[in-house]
Amino acid sequence: MTRIIAGRWGGRRLAVPPRGTRPTTDRVREAVFSRLDHGDHLRGARVLDLFAGSGALGFEAVSRGAAHATLVEADARATAVLRSNARDLSAGGAVTVVKERVRPFLSRDAEPWDVILLDPPYDIPRAELAQVLAAAGDRIAPGGLVVLEWSSRAGDAPWPDTLEAVASKAYGETAIHYARAAAPELDADADGGSVDA
């Protein structure tokens, strides 16, 4: 079991899938959500929780003021646990559970997200993670934030050009990486810059 730390569901317990997932520790989750709260990223936000597992990240986001969280998980057992957790919390329309692999979901979903939370398996190949992050970078809203939990031994996050690294912090075996939507480059012609005759 794991628990929601703060907000309207603070202290409530969440069931965890029997195997194949690695719930984010309370210490790491508190650090992530303190940063999100401090930056006012959650109030009224649309949140996407990828590789959701028990849903601890997505449920925490809604508990702390996000308007809605979509939890994406491919494993059938984990998806059943997610749906059970949502029912136990009476989450209603504030939480949507999607049983699907992350990349296909991102390829068909066109809505912009305010916060995207990713907690992939630590052994995910770097190239595969880079593809997922590139797809996430195309789905983040202007001013939005992407948060990646990954092994602290894996080095820097493979952010795409559409995302700009903001910060990284290690907590033992876990590292949290933050990025935001990169500012679009200004076209010199559109900005009144000189053009060769």
Z-matrix of the N, CA and C atoms (Angstrom, degrees):
N
C 1 1.460
C 2 1.532 1 109.97
N 3 1.315 2 115.29 1 148.83
C 4 1.456 3 121.22 2 171.66
C 5 1.522 4 106.58 3 -131.64
N 6 1.317 5 117.55 4 170.08
C 7 1.462 6 118.81 5 -175.73
C 8 1.515 7 111.20 6 -131.45
N 9 1.318 8 115.59 7 154.49
C 10 1.458 9 121.72 8 172.53
C 11 1.523 10 107.24 9 -80.63
N 12 1.320 11 116.71 10 133.79
C 13 1.461 12 120.73 11 -169.76
C 14 1.519 13 113.07 12 -81.52
N 15 1.339 14 117.65 13 -46.20
C 16 1.466 15 119.51 14 -171.66
C 17 1.522 16 110.61 15 -147.06
N 18 1.343 17 114.91 16 169.47
C 19 1.453 18 121.02 17 178.07
C 20 1.520 19 111.83 18 94.66
N 21 1.330 20 115.70 19 -161.30
C 22 1.466 21 119.82 20 -173.03
C 23 1.518 22 113.15 21 -64.89
N 24 1.334 23 117.74 22 -26.31
C 25 1.461 24 120.91 23 177.25
C 26 1.530 25 111.92 24 -106.11
N 27 1.311 26 117.33 25 16.27
C 28 1.459 27 121.24 26 -177.44
C 29 1.527 28 111.65 27 -53.30
N 30 1.341 29 116.20 28 131.62
C 31 1.455 30 121.85 29 179.83
C 32 1.512 31 114.45 30 89.63
N 33 1.355 32 117.19 31 -15.37
C 34 1.467 33 119.49 32 179.34
C 35 1.527 34 110.09 33 -71.51
N 36 1.318 35 115.39 34 143.64
C 37 1.462 36 120.81 35 -177.31
C 38 1.524 37 111.15 36 -93.67
N 39 1.333 38 114.70 37 147.57
C 40 1.458 39 121.90 38 177.26
C 41 1.524 40 109.21 39 -117.32
N 42 1.310 41 115.76 40 136.63
C 43 1.464 42 119.73 41 172.39
C 44 1.518 43 108.90 42 -71.38
N 45 1.320 44 116.56 43 150.06
C 46 1.463 45 123.36 44 -178.32
C 47 1.528 46 107.90 45 -118.25
N 48 1.340 47 117.83 46 137.68
C 49 1.471 48 119.33 47 177.28
C 50 1.525 49 110.71 48 -54.12
N 51 1.350 50 117.15 49 146.75
C 52 1.466 51 120.41 50 -173.34
C 53 1.515 52 114.64 51 -61.24
N 54 1.331 53 117.87 52 -31.34
C 55 1.463 54 120.02 53 177.80
C 56 1.530 55 108.07 54 -161.94
N 57 1.343 56 114.71 55 165.15
C 58 1.458 57 120.09 56 175.41
C 59 1.518 58 114.69 57 89.49
N 60 1.338 59 117.35 58 -0.62
C 61 1.463 60 119.80 59 176.57
C 62 1.524 61 109.36 60 -127.96
N 63 1.322 62 114.96 61 162.27
C 64 1.460 63 121.72 62 -178.65
C 65 1.526 64 107.21 63 -132.55
N 66 1.344 65 118.48 64 89.36
C 67 1.468 66 119.37 65 -176.94
C 68 1.521 67 111.81 66 -59.52
N 69 1.321 68 115.05 67 140.36
C 70 1.466 69 120.85 68 176.41
C 71 1.524 70 108.80 69 -64.43
N 72 1.326 71 117.00 70 133.23
C 73 1.460 72 119.98 71 -178.76
C 74 1.525 73 110.33 72 -66.62
N 75 1.334 74 115.36 73 157.00
C 76 1.468 75 119.98 74 178.39
C 77 1.527 76 111.13 75 -57.98
N 78 1.336 77 116.40 76 -39.97
C 79 1.471 78 120.23 77 -177.86
C 80 1.520 79 111.12 78 -61.57
N 81 1.332 80 116.14 79 -46.57
C 82 1.463 81 120.10 80 -178.70
C 83 1.526 82 110.39 81 -68.70
N 84 1.336 83 116.22 82 -42.85
C 85 1.467 84 119.48 83 -179.98
C 86 1.528 85 111.00 84 -61.74
N 87 1.327 86 117.03 85 -40.89
C 88 1.468 87 119.95 86 178.18
C 89 1.525 88 110.76 87 -61.85
N 90 1.328 89 117.55 88 -41.37
C 91 1.467 90 120.77 89 179.01
C 92 1.527 91 111.10 90 -63.86
N 93 1.340 92 117.02 91 -44.61
C 94 1.467 93 120.95 92 179.87
C 95 1.519 94 110.29 93 -61.26
N 96 1.326 95 116.74 94 -49.28
C 97 1.459 96 118.93 95 -173.69
C 98 1.526 97 112.83 96 -76.69
N 99 1.310 98 117.63 97 -24.04
C 100 1.470 99 118.82 98 171.22
C 101 1.527 100 109.85 99 -62.93
N 102 1.333 101 116.13 100 -41.59
C 103 1.470 102 120.10 101 178.71
C 104 1.528 103 110.68 102 -66.52
N 105 1.336 104 116.81 103 -44.00
C 106 1.463 105 119.90 104 179.50
C 107 1.523 106 110.99 105 -64.04
N 108 1.337 107 117.02 106 -42.04
C 109 1.473 108 120.42 107 177.52
C 110 1.526 109 110.79 108 -62.70
N 111 1.327 110 116.08 109 -45.20
C 112 1.471 111 120.64 110 -177.56
C 113 1.523 112 111.07 111 -61.02
N 114 1.331 113 117.09 112 -37.38
C 115 1.458 114 120.97 113 179.21
C 116 1.511 115 113.42 114 -86.26
N 117 1.332 116 117.65 115 4.51
C 118 1.467 117 123.90 116 -179.58
C 119 1.529 118 111.35 117 54.17
N 120 1.327 119 116.21 118 43.24
C 121 1.462 120 121.18 119 -179.35
C 122 1.529 121 112.97 120 -87.62
N 123 1.340 122 117.96 121 -13.68
C 124 1.458 123 119.70 122 -170.48
C 125 1.521 124 114.59 123 -99.18
N 126 1.308 125 118.39 124 -32.41
C 127 1.466 126 120.31 125 -172.47
C 128 1.531 127 111.14 126 -59.33
N 129 1.330 128 115.55 127 114.67
C 130 1.458 129 121.02 128 179.17
C 131 1.517 130 114.93 129 72.86
N 132 1.332 131 117.71 130 12.28
C 133 1.475 132 121.77 131 -172.23
C 134 1.523 133 112.04 132 -79.85
N 135 1.325 134 114.27 133 154.01
C 136 1.467 135 123.03 134 167.42
C 137 1.526 136 106.39 135 -96.70
N 138 1.322 137 116.42 136 118.40
C 139 1.465 138 122.43 137 -172.21
C 140 1.526 139 109.56 138 -115.32
N 141 1.320 140 115.04 139 138.02
C 142 1.461 141 122.04 140 175.92
C 143 1.522 142 108.27 141 -116.55
N 144 1.330 143 116.87 142 121.18
C 145 1.469 144 123.31 143 179.61
C 146 1.526 145 107.47 144 -109.19
N 147 1.337 146 116.14 145 106.47
C 148 1.463 147 122.23 146 -176.88
C 149 1.525 148 110.69 147 -98.60
N 150 1.331 149 117.10 148 144.65
C 151 1.468 150 122.71 149 -171.60
C 152 1.535 151 107.35 150 56.71
N 153 1.332 152 116.40 151 54.21
C 154 1.465 153 121.88 152 -162.88
C 155 1.524 154 114.88 153 -67.60
N 156 1.340 155 118.67 154 -29.94
C 157 1.468 156 119.03 155 178.91
C 158 1.518 157 111.67 156 62.19
N 159 1.324 158 117.86 157 -116.77
C 160 1.469 159 122.55 158 178.07
C 161 1.523 160 111.91 159 -80.87
N 162 1.343 161 116.36 160 -12.71
C 163 1.462 162 120.03 161 -176.83
C 164 1.516 163 114.10 162 84.25
N 165 1.342 164 116.73 163 10.88
C 166 1.469 165 119.42 164 -175.30
C 167 1.526 166 112.52 165 -55.61
N 168 1.337 167 117.70 166 -38.53
C 169 1.466 168 119.79 167 -178.78
C 170 1.530 169 110.96 168 -70.92
N 171 1.321 170 117.07 169 -48.04
C 172 1.456 171 119.91 170 -179.31
C 173 1.516 172 113.25 171 -64.53
N 174 1.338 173 117.23 172 -43.53
C 175 1.458 174 120.21 173 178.28
C 176 1.535 175 111.29 174 -64.80
N 177 1.327 176 116.36 175 -38.38
C 178 1.476 177 119.84 176 177.27
C 179 1.524 178 110.25 177 -61.49
N 180 1.339 179 116.51 178 -40.59
C 181 1.464 180 120.37 179 -179.63
C 182 1.521 181 111.51 180 -62.03
N 183 1.337 182 116.55 181 -45.59
C 184 1.471 183 119.66 182 179.20
C 185 1.524 184 110.36 183 -67.18
N 186 1.321 185 116.79 184 -40.25
C 187 1.458 186 120.45 185 178.02
C 188 1.521 187 111.85 186 -57.00
N 189 1.341 188 115.97 187 -32.88
C 190 1.464 189 120.66 188 -176.91
C 191 1.530 190 113.58 189 -96.18
N 192 1.320 191 118.20 190 10.78
C 193 1.459 192 118.62 191 170.65
C 194 1.509 193 117.41 192 120.90
N 195 1.345 194 118.50 193 -2.51
C 196 1.461 195 119.19 194 175.39
C 197 1.526 196 109.06 195 -64.73
N 198 1.329 197 116.54 196 145.65
C 199 1.461 198 120.33 197 -179.28
C 200 1.513 199 111.53 198 -72.97
N 201 1.338 200 116.52 199 -35.17
C 202 1.459 201 120.25 200 -175.76
C 203 1.518 202 109.63 201 -159.96
N 204 1.328 203 116.09 202 146.38
C 205 1.461 204 121.36 203 173.59
C 206 1.517 205 108.93 204 -130.73
N 207 1.320 206 115.79 205 134.80
C 208 1.458 207 122.18 206 172.09
C 209 1.518 208 107.29 207 -106.68
N 210 1.335 209 116.13 208 124.64
C 211 1.454 210 122.69 209 -176.57
C 212 1.524 211 108.32 210 -106.88
N 213 1.335 212 116.71 211 117.74
C 214 1.459 213 121.96 212 -175.95
C 215 1.525 214 109.07 213 -110.08
N 216 1.330 215 115.40 214 123.47
C 217 1.468 216 121.28 215 -176.84
C 218 1.532 217 108.07 216 -148.94
N 219 1.332 218 117.09 217 134.35
C 220 1.461 219 121.16 218 -177.46
C 221 1.523 220 113.20 219 -88.52
N 222 1.327 221 118.10 220 -27.88
C 223 1.456 222 121.31 221 -174.76
C 224 1.531 223 110.90 222 -75.19
N 225 1.335 224 116.82 223 129.28
C 226 1.467 225 121.04 224 -175.73
C 227 1.522 226 111.96 225 -63.77
N 228 1.345 227 118.01 226 -40.96
C 229 1.465 228 120.33 227 -179.90
C 230 1.518 229 110.95 228 -65.59
N 231 1.331 230 116.32 229 -42.97
C 232 1.465 231 119.57 230 178.93
C 233 1.522 232 110.99 231 -65.55
N 234 1.330 233 116.98 232 -38.10
C 235 1.461 234 120.27 233 178.66
C 236 1.525 235 110.78 234 -62.85
N 237 1.325 236 117.16 235 -40.26
C 238 1.467 237 120.48 236 177.19
C 239 1.527 238 110.98 237 -62.08
N 240 1.339 239 116.71 238 -39.97
C 241 1.469 240 120.73 239 177.88
C 242 1.527 241 110.27 240 -65.93
N 243 1.336 242 117.48 241 -41.34
C 244 1.462 243 120.73 242 177.70
C 245 1.531 244 111.04 243 -58.04
N 246 1.325 245 115.96 244 -46.86
C 247 1.469 246 119.63 245 -178.68
C 248 1.525 247 110.90 246 -64.76
N 249 1.345 248 116.36 247 -38.70
C 250 1.459 249 120.45 248 177.49
C 251 1.532 250 110.78 249 -64.26
N 252 1.335 251 116.85 250 -43.19
C 253 1.469 252 120.22 251 178.04
C 254 1.526 253 110.87 252 -61.42
N 255 1.339 254 116.90 253 -42.48
C 256 1.471 255 120.52 254 179.63
C 257 1.526 256 110.44 255 -62.12
N 258 1.334 257 116.91 256 -41.61
C 259 1.478 258 119.94 257 177.87
C 260 1.522 259 110.61 258 -64.57
N 261 1.342 260 117.33 259 -44.57
C 262 1.460 261 120.79 260 -177.66
C 263 1.530 262 111.83 261 -62.20
N 264 1.336 263 116.01 262 -31.08
C 265 1.469 264 120.22 263 179.20
C 266 1.528 265 112.58 264 -87.49
N 267 1.343 266 116.58 265 -3.88
C 268 1.472 267 120.54 266 -173.41
C 269 1.523 268 110.13 267 52.85
N 270 1.344 269 115.02 268 46.31
C 271 1.471 270 120.57 269 -175.15
C 272 1.518 271 112.48 270 -69.02
N 273 1.339 272 117.28 271 -22.92
C 274 1.457 273 120.52 272 177.44
C 275 1.514 274 112.38 273 55.38
N 276 1.339 275 116.37 274 -135.23
C 277 1.461 276 121.70 275 -177.98
C 278 1.507 277 114.50 276 -77.77
N 279 1.338 278 118.37 277 1.09
C 280 1.469 279 120.64 278 -178.20
C 281 1.520 280 112.71 279 -79.93
N 282 1.336 281 117.56 280 -14.76
C 283 1.460 282 121.74 281 -177.29
C 284 1.529 283 109.10 282 -135.04
N 285 1.329 284 115.78 283 132.43
C 286 1.460 285 122.30 284 174.14
C 287 1.523 286 108.26 285 -119.87
N 288 1.328 287 116.49 286 131.70
C 289 1.460 288 122.00 287 178.03
C 290 1.519 289 108.19 288 -105.49
N 291 1.326 290 116.61 289 128.77
C 292 1.462 291 122.43 290 -179.90
C 293 1.524 292 108.95 291 -122.38
N 294 1.341 293 116.35 292 122.12
C 295 1.465 294 120.30 293 175.72
C 296 1.525 295 107.60 294 -91.54
N 297 1.315 296 115.79 295 101.04
C 298 1.464 297 120.92 296 -177.56
C 299 1.523 298 108.74 297 -167.48
N 300 1.323 299 115.88 298 155.12
C 301 1.460 300 119.68 299 173.32
C 302 1.525 301 108.82 300 -71.70
N 303 1.307 302 116.00 301 151.50
C 304 1.467 303 120.87 302 -171.16
C 305 1.524 304 112.89 303 -64.52
N 306 1.324 305 118.10 304 -48.26
C 307 1.466 306 119.16 305 -175.30
C 308 1.523 307 112.79 306 -64.33
N 309 1.347 308 119.81 307 -45.02
C 310 1.464 309 118.12 308 175.09
C 311 1.524 310 113.22 309 -59.96
N 312 1.343 311 116.59 310 -38.26
C 313 1.462 312 119.33 311 177.80
C 314 1.529 313 110.58 312 -60.56
N 315 1.328 314 116.61 313 -47.97
C 316 1.459 315 120.19 314 -178.84
C 317 1.524 316 112.11 315 -65.30
N 318 1.324 317 116.78 316 -30.88
C 319 1.465 318 119.66 317 -177.74
C 320 1.526 319 111.79 318 -72.79
N 321 1.332 320 117.50 319 -26.21
C 322 1.466 321 118.83 320 -178.52
C 323 1.527 322 112.36 321 -102.48
N 324 1.322 323 117.14 322 -16.09
C 325 1.465 324 120.65 323 -177.86
C 326 1.519 325 109.39 324 -87.28
N 327 1.331 326 116.81 325 125.94
C 328 1.469 327 120.00 326 -176.04
C 329 1.524 328 113.01 327 -109.57
N 330 1.323 329 117.83 328 -1.80
C 331 1.465 330 119.85 329 -176.47
C 332 1.533 331 110.80 330 -77.55
N 333 1.338 332 117.34 331 143.08
C 334 1.470 333 119.32 332 174.96
C 335 1.530 334 110.68 333 -79.07
N 336 1.319 335 115.69 334 143.65
C 337 1.465 336 121.88 335 -179.43
C 338 1.522 337 109.04 336 -113.46
N 339 1.328 338 116.45 337 143.41
C 340 1.467 339 121.03 338 178.79
C 341 1.525 340 111.83 339 -80.36
N 342 1.323 341 116.30 340 -36.52
C 343 1.471 342 122.28 341 178.45
C 344 1.527 343 107.61 342 -137.90
N 345 1.332 344 116.30 343 130.22
C 346 1.464 345 121.32 344 173.75
C 347 1.530 346 107.64 345 -118.67
N 348 1.330 347 115.78 346 122.93
C 349 1.455 348 123.06 347 -179.66
C 350 1.520 349 108.59 348 -109.31
N 351 1.333 350 117.18 349 127.43
C 352 1.465 351 121.05 350 -179.73
C 353 1.520 352 109.91 351 -125.63
N 354 1.328 353 115.42 352 128.19
C 355 1.462 354 121.60 353 176.19
C 356 1.521 355 108.27 354 -132.44
N 357 1.352 356 117.05 355 68.64
C 358 1.467 357 120.28 356 -176.89
C 359 1.522 358 111.15 357 -73.29
N 360 1.327 359 116.79 358 165.82
C 361 1.474 360 118.99 359 173.18
C 362 1.528 361 109.81 360 -56.88
N 363 1.315 362 116.82 361 142.17
C 364 1.467 363 119.95 362 -178.71
C 365 1.522 364 111.74 363 -62.93
N 366 1.344 365 117.08 364 -25.19
C 367 1.463 366 119.09 365 -178.21
C 368 1.531 367 112.78 366 -92.22
N 369 1.321 368 117.94 367 13.48
C 370 1.459 369 119.74 368 176.94
C 371 1.532 370 108.59 369 -61.97
N 372 1.337 371 118.76 370 132.58
C 373 1.469 372 119.31 371 178.74
C 374 1.528 373 110.87 372 -59.30
N 375 1.315 374 115.41 373 141.67
C 376 1.462 375 120.44 374 -177.23
C 377 1.533 376 111.70 375 -57.11
N 378 1.337 377 116.31 376 -39.94
C 379 1.471 378 119.37 377 -179.41
C 380 1.525 379 111.11 378 -64.50
N 381 1.334 380 116.51 379 -38.42
C 382 1.467 381 119.64 380 178.75
C 383 1.525 382 110.93 381 -67.44
N 384 1.339 383 116.43 382 -42.24
C 385 1.461 384 119.67 383 177.27
C 386 1.524 385 110.70 384 -62.00
N 387 1.330 386 117.11 385 -39.94
C 388 1.468 387 120.49 386 178.46
C 389 1.523 388 110.94 387 -59.51
N 390 1.334 389 117.25 388 -38.93
C 391 1.462 390 120.75 389 178.37
C 392 1.527 391 111.12 390 -66.80
N 393 1.326 392 116.44 391 -40.65
C 394 1.464 393 120.46 392 177.82
C 395 1.526 394 110.33 393 -63.24
N 396 1.335 395 116.81 394 -44.81
C 397 1.459 396 120.38 395 -179.52
C 398 1.528 397 111.60 396 -65.53
N 399 1.339 398 116.85 397 -35.75
C 400 1.459 399 119.73 398 176.69
C 401 1.526 400 110.66 399 -63.21
N 402 1.336 401 116.25 400 -41.99
C 403 1.462 402 120.12 401 177.61
C 404 1.524 403 111.00 402 -66.34
N 405 1.334 404 117.20 403 -39.58
C 406 1.466 405 120.70 404 177.66
C 407 1.528 406 110.60 405 -64.63
N 408 1.332 407 116.46 406 -37.70
C 409 1.458 408 120.31 407 179.45
C 410 1.516 409 112.72 408 -61.78
N 411 1.330 410 116.25 409 -27.31
C 412 1.464 411 120.54 410 177.40
C 413 1.520 412 112.50 411 -80.37
N 414 1.331 413 117.03 412 -10.09
C 415 1.467 414 121.01 413 -175.43
C 416 1.532 415 113.28 414 -112.70
N 417 1.324 416 117.60 415 -0.39
C 418 1.462 417 119.27 416 -178.19
C 419 1.524 418 109.83 417 -85.69
N 420 1.317 419 116.24 418 137.82
C 421 1.458 420 121.42 419 -179.69
C 422 1.527 421 109.92 420 -74.35
N 423 1.339 422 118.48 421 155.89
C 424 1.467 423 120.30 422 174.34
C 425 1.533 424 109.82 423 -54.24
N 426 1.320 425 115.94 424 132.36
C 427 1.461 426 120.39 425 -177.54
C 428 1.516 427 113.84 426 81.04
N 429 1.340 428 116.99 427 -1.56
C 430 1.458 429 120.96 428 -178.58
C 431 1.512 430 112.45 429 -77.00
N 432 1.324 431 115.29 430 168.58
C 433 1.462 432 121.49 431 -175.65
C 434 1.523 433 109.68 432 -129.07
N 435 1.342 434 115.72 433 137.57
C 436 1.462 435 122.41 434 174.51
C 437 1.529 436 107.33 435 -111.36
N 438 1.325 437 116.30 436 130.74
C 439 1.464 438 121.83 437 -178.36
C 440 1.524 439 108.15 438 -121.61
N 441 1.325 440 115.89 439 121.58
C 442 1.463 441 122.30 440 -179.13
C 443 1.520 442 109.97 441 -114.62
N 444 1.346 443 115.37 442 126.12
C 445 1.468 444 121.09 443 171.22
C 446 1.515 445 107.12 444 -102.38
N 447 1.347 446 116.25 445 124.30
C 448 1.461 447 120.32 446 -175.46
C 449 1.522 448 108.71 447 -149.91
N 450 1.304 449 116.84 448 170.59
C 451 1.457 450 120.82 449 179.78
C 452 1.523 451 110.62 450 -63.22
N 453 1.317 452 116.21 451 136.25
C 454 1.462 453 120.09 452 178.22
C 455 1.525 454 111.53 453 -69.72
N 456 1.331 455 117.33 454 -13.41
C 457 1.467 456 121.19 455 178.80
C 458 1.529 457 112.13 456 -86.43
N 459 1.327 458 116.63 457 -7.41
C 460 1.464 459 120.47 458 -172.49
C 461 1.522 460 113.81 459 -85.49
N 462 1.322 461 117.82 460 -7.02
C 463 1.462 462 120.14 461 179.66
C 464 1.521 463 112.05 462 85.39
N 465 1.325 464 115.62 463 -160.93
C 466 1.460 465 120.79 464 -177.98
C 467 1.519 466 111.00 465 -66.87
N 468 1.321 467 115.39 466 153.28
C 469 1.462 468 120.54 467 176.26
C 470 1.529 469 109.53 468 -71.01
N 471 1.334 470 118.09 469 140.38
C 472 1.468 471 120.73 470 179.06
C 473 1.537 472 111.58 471 -82.50
N 474 1.340 473 115.53 472 68.14
C 475 1.466 474 120.14 473 -177.26
C 476 1.526 475 110.81 474 -67.87
N 477 1.329 476 117.66 475 141.96
C 478 1.467 477 120.66 476 174.37
C 479 1.527 478 110.28 477 -79.70
N 480 1.336 479 116.83 478 172.50
C 481 1.466 480 120.90 479 179.53
C 482 1.516 481 112.74 480 -63.72
N 483 1.330 482 117.46 481 -22.60
C 484 1.464 483 120.80 482 -178.81
C 485 1.525 484 112.75 483 -76.41
N 486 1.335 485 116.30 484 -10.47
C 487 1.459 486 120.61 485 179.52
C 488 1.520 487 110.27 486 -121.16
N 489 1.323 488 115.00 487 142.13
C 490 1.465 489 122.05 488 -179.47
C 491 1.522 490 109.24 489 -113.02
N 492 1.330 491 116.27 490 121.37
C 493 1.461 492 120.36 491 -179.84
C 494 1.529 493 110.13 492 -60.65
N 495 1.340 494 115.21 493 136.65
C 496 1.460 495 121.56 494 -179.46
C 497 1.524 496 110.84 495 -109.66
N 498 1.326 497 116.37 496 -46.80
C 499 1.464 498 120.56 497 -176.37
C 500 1.517 499 109.49 498 -164.98
N 501 1.334 500 115.46 499 160.45
C 502 1.464 501 122.79 500 172.50
C 503 1.517 502 107.72 501 -144.32
N 504 1.333 503 116.02 502 144.69
C 505 1.454 504 119.82 503 176.62
C 506 1.519 505 108.92 504 -148.37
N 507 1.330 506 116.13 505 135.20
C 508 1.453 507 121.60 506 179.93
C 509 1.521 508 110.69 507 -96.92
N 510 1.331 509 115.24 508 142.17
C 511 1.466 510 123.30 509 175.24
C 512 1.525 511 106.15 510 -130.09
N 513 1.321 512 116.88 511 83.32
C 514 1.451 513 120.18 512 -176.40
C 515 1.520 514 110.65 513 65.67
N 516 1.331 515 116.87 514 -121.97
C 517 1.465 516 122.02 515 -178.06
C 518 1.524 517 112.99 516 -77.25
N 519 1.322 518 116.83 517 -9.05
C 520 1.461 519 121.64 518 -175.04
C 521 1.520 520 110.85 519 -110.01
N 522 1.318 521 116.12 520 139.22
C 523 1.468 522 121.22 521 172.39
C 524 1.523 523 108.33 522 -122.58
N 525 1.311 524 116.09 523 141.09
C 526 1.458 525 122.31 524 175.44
C 527 1.517 526 107.80 525 -111.59
N 528 1.323 527 115.64 526 126.05
C 529 1.469 528 122.70 527 -179.98
C 530 1.530 529 108.24 528 -116.32
N 531 1.328 530 115.82 529 135.72
C 532 1.466 531 121.62 530 -179.98
C 533 1.524 532 109.09 531 -118.73
N 534 1.333 533 115.79 532 140.14
C 535 1.465 534 120.94 533 174.92
C 536 1.523 535 108.37 534 -144.89
N 537 1.310 536 115.10 535 155.47
C 538 1.467 537 120.21 536 176.58
C 539 1.519 538 108.99 537 -125.07
N 540 1.316 539 115.10 538 165.15
C 541 1.455 540 120.29 539 177.70
C 542 1.518 541 108.99 540 -59.17
N 543 1.333 542 116.79 541 127.52
C 544 1.462 543 120.81 542 -179.11
C 545 1.520 544 109.64 543 -69.19
N 546 1.321 545 115.72 544 142.52
C 547 1.464 546 120.13 545 177.55
C 548 1.520 547 108.81 546 -67.74
N 549 1.340 548 117.54 547 137.09
C 550 1.466 549 118.97 548 179.42
C 551 1.520 550 111.08 549 -65.12
N 552 1.333 551 115.71 550 142.83
C 553 1.458 552 119.76 551 178.64
C 554 1.525 553 109.24 552 -74.82
N 555 1.318 554 115.50 553 138.64
C 556 1.459 555 120.21 554 179.35
C 557 1.517 556 110.55 555 -79.11
N 558 1.294 557 115.99 556 136.29
C 559 1.461 558 122.24 557 175.41
C 560 1.520 559 108.01 558 -80.07
N 561 1.316 560 117.77 559 124.33
C 562 1.473 561 121.19 560 -176.77
C 563 1.527 562 111.00 561 -58.02
N 564 1.344 563 117.55 562 -38.71
C 565 1.458 564 119.80 563 179.95
C 566 1.529 565 111.02 564 -63.74
N 567 1.338 566 115.66 565 -44.10
C 568 1.466 567 119.63 566 -178.01
C 569 1.515 568 111.21 567 -70.32
N 570 1.335 569 116.84 568 -22.97
C 571 1.451 570 120.73 569 -177.45
C 572 1.527 571 112.02 570 -93.38
N 573 1.309 572 115.84 571 9.25
C 574 1.458 573 117.52 572 178.38
C 575 1.504 574 113.53 573 83.94
N 576 1.341 575 118.25 574 13.24
C 577 1.457 576 121.26 575 179.51
C 578 1.509 577 111.44 576 -70.17
N 579 1.318 578 116.78 577 164.30
C 580 1.455 579 120.07 578 -177.87
C 581 1.517 580 110.50 579 -74.88
N 582 1.295 581 116.15 580 149.83
C 583 1.456 582 123.54 581 178.57
C 584 1.514 583 108.13 582 -125.93
N 585 1.347 584 116.25 583 135.31
C 586 1.461 585 119.35 584 178.47
C 587 1.522 586 109.89 585 -63.26
N 588 1.357 587 115.81 586 137.56
C 589 1.461 588 119.03 587 -179.13
C 590 1.514 589 110.13 588 -79.97
